[in-house]
Amino acid sequence: MTSTNRRSFLTSSAAAAFAVSTGSPLYAAPPRGLLHEGFVVPANRSVQEVTTVPLAENRYWCIYGIGHRLVRKESNNGGRSWSQPKVIKTRGGKTLPLARDTAHLSLLKLKSGKLAIVYGGPATRPGRDGTVQFSTSSDQGKTWSTPTAVDPLFAVCRTQAARVLSNGRILIPVMKWISPSARGDSEGADKNLTWSWVYYSDDEGKTWKRSLSELFVALEAGKRGVTHYEETVVEELPNGQVLMLGRTELGRVYKSYSKDRGETWSHPVPTPIASSYSPSTLIRIPSTKDLLLIWNQSSKEEIYRGITRHRLSTAISKDQGNTWKHFRNLESLDDRARIDAPKGRPTVLRRKPGAYGQPTDKKKYPHAPGCLRICYATAAFRKKEVAITYDYGYGVGKFKGKHATKIKVVSLDWLYS
C-alpha cells in the first residue's frame, strides 16, 4: 500500500519555502492536514526524548533535560511557537536531580487535581540508566515537591508511558536489564536480557507497590530461549482491563493485558504491527476515545540492513487495540504506508553491526538520504488536532551526528484518512 502523493499539495514556491525553513528537500512537502511543522529543540549532540503535554486549551509544555537539570518550554498557540527553556524547581528553589540529558518523563494529572511527573533520576550504578523519581505540584507546575524514588536502584519508564486510571491508581510501567558488562555497553542487545513490570500507587504516590508479574517473551515456552520485552506503554480499556504494548526484537509489537489494574499481567503475545526494535507510543484520542499508535514501522529486510527508524508511522484502533487501521507516515524515506509483519514462527531479528545505514536503492527509497533516527514520539491533543514531537537525527547536513526535536501538528482528519 502506498501513501497519497504528498508533493501535489504545495505550489513550487511554497515547497521551496518549506525546504528552506526545515532543511528538508523539496520532495518532503507536507501532506494535506499538516497544520504546522518545525523544531522545538534545535539540532545538537544530545538526545532529549522530550515529553509534550497539553495544560489548557492552547497551552502546551515540552519537558526535557539539559545537562543534569529538568527544563520546560511553553507554547500558548498549540505548538506553533515556544518560549525559551525554564529550569523546573522545587518549592525550596532546588533543581530536580536528573540523569544527564535524557529525562524519560511522563506528566500526569492526578485525581486530586495535582500535577505529577515521573522521570529518570541520577544513576546509582555504572553502565545503567538512573532511578525512577516522582514529584507533585499543587500550584499547576510553578513549583514541585522534593522528589521521592519509586525505584531507588535502576529502572526506566519511557517518555509519556505512565498513566492515571479511572479509579485514581497511578501506573508506572518500567524496564531494566541484566548484563555481564558493568560498562556503558551493558545495554547491548547481544549481552543482556530486558524485562518489564509495573509500579502502582493508590495514594497519589505516597507509597508504591510492584506488580507480581515480570514480563519477557518466552519463545515456544522457553524451548527456543527468551528475549526482550521493554519500553512498555499502557492504556486503560473501557472494560476495566489495561492494555500494555512493548518493544521486542521479533519484528512486531507485542501486547499484554492486566485484569486487576496492573497487579498481574498475561504473557506477551504478538500483534499484527510490524516494528523494528524501537519504542511505540500508545495514547487515547480524547475526542473519539480511539487509540492512537505512533511507532517505527519496519520490514524484516530493513531490520537486517539497519534501516530501522526512518519511517515514523501512525495507526488508529477503534476496537481497543485488537485491530489497527488508517496507517499513515509522519516521516519516511519511501512512500509505503503499511508494512507486513514477519510471517512464520517468531524469530529474533538483529541488524548487522554498524547501527543505522542510509538506503542506497533510490527506487525503493526515493527520499534518501535523510534522517535515520526518528523515534520516541509524544502527543498532545486539542480540539481537532494533535501535536506530535519526536527525536529527529542521524541524517545529513546539519543533522549529521546530531539530534533535534521536531514537531508536526496534524488534523485528526488526516490521522483518520
C-alpha positions in Angstrom: 0.0 0.0 0.0 1.3 3.4 -0.8 0.6 6.7 0.8 -1.0 9.6 -1.0 1.4 11.6 -3.1 2.4 14.5 -0.8 4.0 16.6 -3.4 0.7 17.6 -5.0 -0.4 19.8 -2.0 2.2 22.6 -2.4 3.0 25.1 -5.1 6.6 25.1 -6.1 7.2 28.4 -4.2 5.6 27.1 -1.0 7.6 23.9 -1.3 10.8 25.8 -1.6 10.0 27.9 1.4 9.2 24.8 3.4 12.5 23.2 2.3 14.5 26.3 3.4 12.7 26.6 6.8 13.2 22.9 7.7 16.3 21.9 5.9 14.4 19.2 4.1 14.5 18.5 0.4 11.6 19.6 -1.9 10.1 16.2 -2.1 9.2 16.3 1.6 6.3 18.7 1.0 3.8 18.4 3.9 0.7 16.3 3.5 -2.8 17.7 3.4 -3.8 18.1 7.0 -0.4 19.3 8.2 -1.1 22.4 10.2 2.4 23.2 11.4 6.0 21.8 11.1 9.1 23.0 12.8 11.6 22.3 15.6 11.1 22.6 19.4 14.7 21.9 20.2 17.4 22.7 17.6 20.0 20.2 16.4 22.6 19.3 19.0 24.7 16.3 20.0 22.4 15.2 22.9 19.2 13.1 22.6 16.4 14.9 24.6 13.5 12.4 24.2 11.1 15.2 25.1 7.6 14.9 26.5 5.0 17.3 25.1 1.7 17.6 27.0 -1.4 19.8 27.0 -2.0 22.0 30.1 -5.0 24.0 28.8 -6.9 24.8 25.6 -3.9 26.3 23.7 -1.2 25.8 26.2 1.4 23.0 25.9 4.5 22.1 27.8 7.6 20.5 26.3 9.7 19.0 29.1 13.2 17.6 28.7 16.7 17.5 30.2 19.7 19.8 29.7 22.7 18.6 31.5 21.5 17.5 34.9 18.5 19.8 35.0 14.9 19.4 34.0 13.6 22.2 31.9 10.4 23.1 30.1 9.3 25.2 27.2 5.8 26.6 26.9 3.6 27.2 23.9 0.4 29.2 24.0 -0.7 28.6 20.4 -0.9 24.8 20.1 2.8 24.2 19.5 3.3 26.8 16.7 5.9 28.7 18.8 7.8 28.1 22.0 9.3 30.0 24.9 12.9 29.8 26.0 13.6 26.8 28.3 13.0 27.4 32.0 14.5 25.3 34.8 12.0 23.3 36.8 12.5 23.8 40.6 11.2 22.5 43.9 9.3 24.7 46.4 12.7 25.3 48.1 14.2 26.6 44.9 16.3 23.5 44.1 16.5 21.8 40.7 15.2 18.2 40.4 18.1 15.7 40.2 18.4 14.2 36.8 20.3 11.6 34.9 22.2 13.6 32.2 20.1 15.0 29.3 17.6 12.1 28.9 14.7 12.6 31.3 12.4 9.6 30.4 9.5 11.8 31.6 5.7 11.4 32.0 3.5 14.2 33.2 0.2 13.2 34.9 -2.9 14.9 36.3 -3.9 13.1 39.5 -7.5 12.6 40.7 -7.0 15.3 43.3 -6.1 17.8 40.6 -2.4 17.9 41.4 0.2 17.5 38.7 2.8 14.8 38.9 6.0 14.0 37.0 7.7 10.6 36.7 11.3 10.9 35.4 14.7 9.3 35.4 17.0 10.4 38.3 20.8 10.1 38.6 22.4 6.7 38.0 23.3 4.8 41.1 25.5 2.2 39.3 27.8 2.3 36.3 26.6 1.0 32.9 22.9 1.6 33.6 20.3 4.3 33.4 19.1 6.1 36.5 16.5 5.7 39.1 12.7 6.4 38.7 11.7 9.6 40.6 8.2 11.0 41.4 7.3 14.6 42.2 4.0 16.5 42.6 2.9 20.1 42.1 -0.1 21.8 43.9 0.3 25.1 42.0 -0.1 23.9 38.4 3.6 23.4 37.9 5.1 26.6 39.2 6.9 24.6 41.9 7.4 20.9 42.7 7.8 18.7 45.8 11.1 17.2 46.7 11.2 14.0 44.5 10.9 10.6 46.0 12.3 7.4 44.5 9.8 4.9 43.0 12.8 2.7 42.2 15.9 3.7 44.0 18.3 1.4 42.2 17.8 1.2 38.4 14.7 1.2 36.1 13.4 3.1 33.1 9.9 4.4 32.4 10.0 5.7 28.9 8.5 9.0 27.8 4.8 9.5 28.2 4.2 6.0 29.4 2.8 6.4 32.9 -1.0 6.7 33.4 -3.6 7.5 35.9 -6.5 5.0 35.8 -10.2 6.0 36.2 -10.1 5.0 39.9 -7.1 7.2 40.6 -4.5 4.5 40.6 -1.1 5.5 39.1 0.6 3.0 36.8 4.3 3.4 36.0 5.5 0.7 33.6 9.2 0.2 33.8 12.0 -2.0 32.4 15.5 -2.9 33.4 18.2 -5.2 32.0 20.7 -7.7 33.4 24.1 -7.9 31.7 27.6 -9.3 32.4 29.0 -5.9 31.5 29.2 -3.1 34.0 30.2 -0.5 31.4 28.1 1.6 29.0 27.8 -1.4 26.6 25.6 -3.2 29.2 22.6 -2.2 27.1 23.9 -4.0 24.0 21.2 -6.4 22.8 23.5 -9.3 22.5 24.8 -9.0 26.1 21.6 -8.6 28.1 18.0 -9.6 28.8 15.5 -6.8 29.3 12.2 -7.4 31.2 9.3 -5.2 32.3 7.0 -4.8 35.3 4.7 -2.1 36.7 4.8 0.1 39.9 1.4 1.3 41.1 0.1 3.6 43.8 -3.4 4.1 45.2 -2.4 7.1 47.4 -1.2 9.5 44.7 2.5 8.5 45.1 2.9 8.4 48.8 3.6 4.6 48.7 4.3 2.2 45.8 3.8 -1.4 45.2 5.3 -3.6 42.5 3.3 -5.8 40.1 3.5 -9.5 40.8 4.2 -10.2 37.1 7.6 -9.6 35.4 7.4 -9.8 31.7 9.7 -11.0 28.9 8.9 -13.1 25.8 9.5 -16.9 26.1 9.7 -18.5 22.6 7.8 -21.8 22.5 7.5 -21.9 26.3 11.3 -21.2 26.5 12.4 -24.1 24.3 13.9 -21.6 21.9 15.0 -19.2 24.6 13.7 -15.9 26.0 14.0 -12.4 24.6 13.3 -8.8 25.5 10.0 -7.1 26.3 10.7 -3.5 27.1 9.8 0.2 26.9 6.2 -0.7 27.6 3.3 1.7 27.4 -0.2 1.3 28.8 -3.7 2.5 28.4 -6.9 1.6 30.3 -9.7 -0.1 28.4 -13.4 0.5 28.9 -13.9 -3.0 30.3 -11.5 -2.2 33.2 -8.6 -4.1 31.7 -5.3 -2.4 31.0 -3.5 -2.9 27.6 0.3 -2.9 27.5 2.4 -2.7 24.3 6.1 -3.4 24.3 9.2 -3.3 22.2 10.8 -6.6 21.0 13.4 -7.9 18.6 10.9 -10.1 16.9 9.8 -7.7 14.1 6.5 -7.0 15.9 5.0 -5.0 18.7 3.9 -7.5 21.5 1.0 -6.9 23.9 -0.1 -8.0 27.4 -3.2 -7.5 29.4 -4.0 -6.9 33.1 -7.4 -7.7 34.5 -6.6 -6.3 38.0 -5.5 -2.8 37.1 -1.8 -3.6 36.8 -1.1 -6.1 39.6 -0.7 -9.1 37.3 -0.2 -9.4 33.6 -0.6 -12.0 30.8 2.4 -13.4 28.9 3.2 -11.0 26.0 1.9 -12.2 22.6 2.5 -10.8 19.1 0.3 -8.1 17.5 0.0 -7.7 13.7 2.0 -4.5 13.9 5.4 -4.7 12.1 8.0 -2.9 14.0 11.8 -2.5 14.4 13.5 -2.9 17.7 12.3 0.5 18.8 9.6 2.1 21.1 5.9 2.6 20.4 3.7 5.4 21.7 0.1 4.4 22.7 -2.3 7.1 23.7 -6.1 7.6 23.7 -7.6 10.3 21.4 -9.8 12.4 23.8 -12.4 13.4 21.3 -13.0 10.0 19.7 -11.8 7.6 22.5 -10.0 5.6 19.9 -6.4 4.5 20.4 -3.5 6.1 18.5 -0.3 4.3 17.9 2.9 6.0 16.8 5.9 3.8 16.1 8.7 2.8 13.7 7.1 0.5 11.2 9.8 -1.6 9.6 10.2 -4.7 7.5 12.3 -7.8 8.2 14.7 -6.8 5.3 15.1 -3.3 6.7 15.8 -4.6 10.2 18.6 -6.8 8.9 20.1 -3.8 6.9 19.8 -1.3 9.8 17.2 0.9 8.1 15.0 0.8 11.2 13.9 4.2 12.3 13.5 6.4 9.2 9.7 5.6 9.0 7.6 7.1 11.8 4.0 5.8 11.3 0.6 6.2 12.9 -2.4 3.9 13.0 -5.8 4.0 14.7 -7.7 1.3 16.6 -11.4 1.6 17.1 -11.7 -1.7 18.9 -9.4 -1.2 21.9 -6.2 -2.4 20.2 -7.5 -5.6 18.6 -7.1 -4.3 15.1 -5.5 -1.3 13.5 -6.5 0.9 10.5 -5.7 4.2 8.9 -1.9 3.7 8.5 -0.1 6.9 7.8 3.5 8.1 7.8 4.7 11.2 9.6 8.2 10.7 8.2 9.6 8.2 5.7 12.3 7.8 3.1 9.9 5.9 1.0 6.1 6.0 0.4 5.0 2.7 1.9 2.3 3.4 4.5 1.9 -0.2 5.7 4.4 -2.9 6.2 3.6 -6.6 6.6 4.7 -8.2 9.8 7.1 -11.2 9.5 5.4 -14.5 8.9 6.1 -17.9 10.5 7.3 -18.6 14.0 8.7 -15.6 15.9 12.5 -15.2 15.4 14.9 -12.7 16.8 15.8 -10.2 14.0 19.0 -8.4 14.8 20.5 -5.8 12.5 24.1 -6.1 11.2 26.8 -4.3 13.1 27.1 -0.6 12.2 23.9 0.7 13.6 22.0 2.9 11.2 22.6 2.8 7.5 21.4 5.0 4.6 19.5 3.1 2.0 21.1 3.2 -1.4 18.2 1.9 -3.6 16.6 5.1 -4.9 13.7 3.2 -6.5 12.6 1.8 -3.1 13.7 4.9 -1.1 13.2 7.9 -3.4 13.6 10.4 -0.5 17.0 9.1 0.7 19.4 10.2 2.1 17.7 11.6 5.1 17.4 11.3 8.9 17.6 7.7 10.2 16.7 8.0 13.9 13.1 9.3 14.0 11.5 8.0 17.2 10.3 8.5 20.8 7.2 10.4 19.8 4.8 12.1 22.3 1.4 13.5 21.5 -0.7 16.4 22.8 -4.3 16.9 21.7 -6.5 20.0 21.4 -9.8 20.4 19.6 -9.5 18.6 16.2 -5.7 18.4 16.0 -2.7 16.7 17.6 0.9 18.0 18.1 3.4 15.2 17.8 7.1 15.8 18.9 9.9 13.3 18.2 13.6 12.8 18.1 14.9 13.6 14.6 18.6 12.9 13.9 21.4 10.8 12.4 20.9 12.4 9.0 22.7 14.6 6.5 23.7 18.3 6.6 23.1 19.9 9.9 21.7 16.6 11.3 24.8 14.6 10.7 25.8 13.1 14.1 23.2 15.4 15.8 19.6 15.2 17.0 16.8 17.7 17.1 13.2 17.6 18.5 10.8 18.0 15.6 7.1 18.8 15.8 4.3 18.2 13.4 0.8 19.4 14.2 -1.8 17.5 12.1 -5.5 17.4 11.9 -7.4 14.4 13.3 -9.0 14.1 9.9 -5.5 13.4 8.5 -5.0 10.6 11.0 -8.3 9.0 10.1 -7.9 9.5 6.3 
